Amino acid sequence: MNVWFQILDTTGAVLVFIGAAICLLGVIGMLRLPDVLSRSHAATKPQTLGMLLVLAGVALRLRSGMDLATLALIGFFQLMTSPVAAHLVARSAYRTGQIDHRELLLDELDEQLTEEH
């Protein structure tokens, strides 16, 4: 059984490293990308995947029931809040005029906002 624990520990460490690297790429994207929508994309998608990989790696290392339940809750709330926050940031940027409308392929929100007024 000692060999299996060593395999689980090594796999967990690899997952933590890969997840941290993906999170780092997301941060670099947030710093380097030019507009709000691109930054919002870089802030949510790689960060969520990276966080889930880190949580999976930590779960393989800890192996306790209470720890696994806590990690599952962290992953659940990460998946629930990250897309909503990105949507709110993008919509706020659109409403305040920080979006370049020429770069949008389809602008369905413009029709909705003109109908409200």
Contacts in CASP RR format, 6 or more apart in sequence:
PFRMAT RR
TARGET T0000
AUTHOR 0000-0000-0000
METHOD contacts of the structure
MODEL  1
MNVWFQILDTTGAVLVFIGAAICLLGVIGMLRLPDVLSRSHAATKPQTLG
MLLVLAGVALRLRSGMDLATLALIGFFQLMTSPVAAHLVARSAYRTGQID
HRELLLDELDEQLTEEH
8 60 0 8 1.000
8 61 0 8 1.000
8 63 0 8 1.000
9 60 0 8 1.000
9 61 0 8 1.000
11 57 0 8 1.000
11 60 0 8 1.000
12 56 0 8 1.000
12 57 0 8 1.000
12 58 0 8 1.000
12 60 0 8 1.000
12 61 0 8 1.000
13 57 0 8 1.000
13 61 0 8 1.000
15 53 0 8 1.000
15 54 0 8 1.000
15 56 0 8 1.000
15 57 0 8 1.000
15 60 0 8 1.000
16 53 0 8 1.000
16 54 0 8 1.000
16 57 0 8 1.000
16 58 0 8 1.000
16 61 0 8 1.000
18 50 0 8 1.000
18 53 0 8 1.000
19 49 0 8 1.000
19 50 0 8 1.000
19 51 0 8 1.000
19 53 0 8 1.000
19 54 0 8 1.000
20 50 0 8 1.000
20 54 0 8 1.000
22 46 0 8 1.000
22 49 0 8 1.000
22 50 0 8 1.000
22 53 0 8 1.000
23 46 0 8 1.000
23 47 0 8 1.000
23 50 0 8 1.000
23 51 0 8 1.000
23 54 0 8 1.000
25 46 0 8 1.000
26 42 0 8 1.000
26 43 0 8 1.000
26 46 0 8 1.000
26 47 0 8 1.000
29 38 0 8 1.000
29 39 0 8 1.000
29 42 0 8 1.000
30 39 0 8 1.000
30 42 0 8 1.000
30 43 0 8 1.000
33 39 0 8 1.000
33 41 0 8 1.000
33 42 0 8 1.000
35 98 0 8 1.000
35 99 0 8 1.000
35 100 0 8 1.000
35 103 0 8 1.000
36 89 0 8 1.000
36 90 0 8 1.000
36 93 0 8 1.000
36 98 0 8 1.000
36 99 0 8 1.000
37 90 0 8 1.000
37 93 0 8 1.000
37 99 0 8 1.000
40 86 0 8 1.000
40 89 0 8 1.000
40 90 0 8 1.000
40 93 0 8 1.000
41 86 0 8 1.000
43 86 0 8 1.000
43 89 0 8 1.000
44 82 0 8 1.000
44 83 0 8 1.000
44 85 0 8 1.000
44 86 0 8 1.000
47 82 0 8 1.000
48 78 0 8 1.000
48 79 0 8 1.000
48 82 0 8 1.000
51 74 0 8 1.000
51 75 0 8 1.000
51 78 0 8 1.000
52 75 0 8 1.000
52 78 0 8 1.000
52 79 0 8 1.000
55 71 0 8 1.000
55 74 0 8 1.000
55 75 0 8 1.000
58 67 0 8 1.000
58 71 0 8 1.000
59 67 0 8 1.000
59 68 0 8 1.000
59 71 0 8 1.000
62 68 0 8 1.000
62 71 0 8 1.000
91 109 0 8 1.000
93 99 0 8 1.000
94 109 0 8 1.000
95 113 0 8 1.000
101 107 0 8 1.000
101 110 0 8 1.000
END
